[in-house]
Amino acid sequence: MRLLMIPLMLVLFISTLDQTVVAASLSSIGKALGDANQVTWVTTAYLITSAVTTLIFGKLGDMIGRKLMLQVSLSIFLIGSLLCGLSGNMWLLIASRAFQGIGGGGLATLCMAVVGDLVPPLERSRYQGLIGLVPSVALVAGPFLGGFITDQLSWHWIFFINLPIGIVALVFIGACLHLEKRKISGKIDVWGAVTISIATATLLLNLSLGGEKWTWASGQSIGLFATAALMLLAFILIERKVKAPITPLTFFKSNIFTISTIQFFLVSATMFVFMLFTPMYFQMLRGYSASSAGSTVIPLMIGVIIASASLGEFITRTGRYKILPVFASSLIAISALMMGMIGEHTNVWYVAAALFISGLGQGAMIQTVTVAGQNAVPFQHIGAATGALNFFKSLGGSFSSVIFASILANATGNSLLPAHLAHGFSITFLWVLPLMAISFILAIFMKEKPLSEEMVKIAAGEEEAPEY
């Protein structure tokens, strides 16, 4: 079982890495392809399609089999990576990134769901503590690795690097991953997939372009928001009627599952704030290179690793988790308050301490809400539940990268003067505090369902999972 964690971790790493690996390379890509105006779509296209497919692949894994869907998702991701690296113009690269994101969204859900298949609940937190820190490390490492690879080789290699890793993982999964055949009968919820895809795509599209390409009060913005709202309503109505919904709405009758999804959204949003705007602060105010600025978030990564490793053992031994989101929200809030005090000449070790504290909180939160959310639903629905959790995680990251960029622009008045930039970054980090206040309150009201021995028997196949 431990050996199987290696290919799963590698797959999860490269799929998550591709959300941010282009961040430090966008300028180089725009210059190389002669189209700097459209280069932000290289990131946006991946985020949109990966968010859309997160829910769909989770459900398909439940219905068809997680091993097969994991192989399909990884194959799509690798083909997309190859096409990205070979792209000779901007629009081909954007289309390839969108295709790559289809596979990437499935990998995020299926890897975590496979861990749920392999490991009983009381042991699951230990392994998810290991595999759960991989996305956090990948997100943080993305800007640094992307900048380093682009500087040393070329931007093409930030995509080609996925190929040898992914192919080895694909072979290993095919040969060594053997899962019990637990499938849910029924037809694929096509209309549910269509409506949630349109709702997600239009929402993220408007968040990406609203306020930049058009004003928030424009017809384009209002039309996209209205389309997203109507499609979301249609999705809810469809999911209430179909026999095999993509995301059973009964999940959200659970206090634990509902709060877990919201907290996943919030912690993902805050992680993107620290991960994206800290390197930007060092580049714009302190004159750091792309690679050096990317390395400043390493303390955050260390904090995530420590929290995930230590708290996994705590949950495994006690079967308890309610106190951890309270603790995690407090740590992230303290970190945001510290970062809200930065100025033009703030000591780098002060920033490192703040990021380390943030990493401790984020590592604790991500692992806890994953375990809590999965434990709140029947075993055979783990794929759909994990898909829903990752869907909200993707939305949180997309929301953060757009909304907080707008906060920074407004706080600086689009001025590049050092004093204005310092003030803008300070205000941007302080806006994390309201998000953590919401997370703290939700954590207080979260119920706790201990990880029971009965659930271990269900996971091991010794008993049938009860109907939800």
C-alpha positions, 0 to 999 in steps of 0.5 A: 500500500505504501508503495502505491502512494508514490505514483499517486503522489507524483500524479497529484503533484504534477496536476496541481503544479500546473495550476501555478507553474506558469505564473513566473513564465507568463512574461517569457511565454508572451514574448516568445509567442508574440501575444502578451495581451492574451497570455493570462488565458494560459492560466485561466483556461486550465483553471476553468476546465479543471474546475469543471471536470473535478465533479464529473470525474469523481462521479464517473469514478464511482460509477465506472471504476476509479482505476480506469478513470484515473488512467483516462484522466492521466492520459488526457493530462499527458497528451495535453502537456505534450501539446502545450510544449509543442504549441507554436502560437498563443491560441494553440497553447490556450486550447492545449491548456484547456484540454490538459485541464480536463485531465488535471481536474479528474486527477485531483479528485481521483487520487484522493478518492483512491486513498479512500478506497485503499485505507480504512477511515481510522488509518486514512488520515495518516495517509491523507496527511502524506498525500494531502500535503502534495497539492499544497507543496505543488501550488507553492513550488509552482512559481519557483520551479516554473521560473527556474525551468524557464530560466535554465531551459525554456518555457516549453519544458515546464510542460514537457517535464510532466511526461516522464513522471506521468508515464512512469506513474501510468505504468505503475498504476496499471500494473500495481493498483488493484481496487475492489469493484464497488460501482454505483449502477445507473446512467451518467447524469449528462444534463447535470454535467452540462449545467454545472460545467456551464455555470462554473465556466461562465462564473470563472470567465467573468471573475477572470475578465470582469473589471479588466476587459469589461466593467462589473456593471456591463452587459457582458458581466451581468449576462455571464453572472445571470447565466451562471445563476440560471445554470446553477439553479438548473443543476440543483433541480436536475440533481434533485430528480435524477437517480444517479446525480453527479453530486447527491444533494443529500450530502449537504444535509450533513452539517459536517460535509457542508461546512467542510466544503465551505472551509475548503473554499476559504482555505484554498482562497487564502493559500492562493493569496499568500502564494501569489502575492508574497512573491509579487511583493518581493519582485515589485518592492524588493527587486527579487528575480522570479526564481528568488521571489518564488523561493520566499514561500518555502516557509509556507511549504515547510509549515504545511508539511509539518502540520500534515504529518503531525496532525495525521497521527493525532486524528488517527489515534483519537478519531477526533478533528473538530478542534483542528479547524478552529486552531487552523483558522486562528493560525492563518488569521495571525499570519494574515495580521502579521503580513498586513504589517509589512512595509517597504523594508520589512525583514525577510525573516519576519515574512518567513515566520508569518508564512510558516505560521500560515502553512501550519494552519493551512496544512491542518485545515486541508487535511482535516476537512478532507477527512471530515468530508469523506467520513460524512458520506457513505463509502461508495460515494467517496468519489463524488464527495471528494469531487465536491470538495475539490470543486470548492477548492478550485473555486476558492483558488480561482476566486482568490486570484481574481478578487484579491488582484482587484483589491491590490489594484484598488489599494495601490490606485494602480500606482507603482510607487513603493509607498503605494505598493507597500500599502496595497500589499498590506491591505490585500493580506488583511482582507484574509481576516474576514475569510478566516473569521467566517471559517472560525465561526463555522468550525465552532458550529461543525458537528463531529462524527468520530471515525468508528470501527464500523466505518473501518469494516465498511471500508474493508468490505466486511460490511455494506455501507448504509444508504445515505 
